[in-house]
């Protein structure tokens, strides 16, 4: 679809991002994971379908497409190798998780190099500007501060009544083996927020602040990578696209190989063997 009908592909990827958010919201609700849908990548996917549908032709739409480019080819797609996203073709949940992180990248590729309407053509002609980085960090800051405020005001009592509900932070806080969990503790101790031997609480504001700082650093670094991709043009964009998809396929292959290895293992069968010992005493 991308190679033979790239103009159509842009519209398909736009709708796919919106449908993936809807599917995740519904399926996650029944698992108690629906608060994950407030994460940043979900908003970027929603932007892919809302910007072409709502924003008129002009500078505002150009900036919006620039933000999708920087986010989609930065923090969202780079999460695939960072979080070991796996493209496992018999696992619908994993397919949708990978899709959530690659739709914005694929959409921005089509918008930039194969525009499909007047607003995308306007963006393709004018492309990104240095000033777009300002709006990039402003909108990210609005989301991050809004997310923190929402969790500690509107949803605070709801979260306390339902400790089984998961958010990104709660998921990391509940898993001491997670690398981010260890990094939160290490940074927190460096800032004097945690004492030696102290653990992260499930709703510990100190841990959340460290997690926000880690997310900010990650976002700055990955947006810089997206900026380099923009400077590199179409070829650099295609390299990033192929590298991201290849990473998900590589991670998926490990799942298949692990499953094949389990299938090929010989079954262990207990056999009781009676042996005659000296003196006529039998033992197993």
Helices and strands as residue ranges (DSSP letters): H 6-29, G 34-38, H 40-54, H 59-71, I 72-76, H 79-82, H 92-113, H 118-126, H 131-152, H 156-161, H 168-173, H 179-190, H 205-264, E 275-276, E 282-283
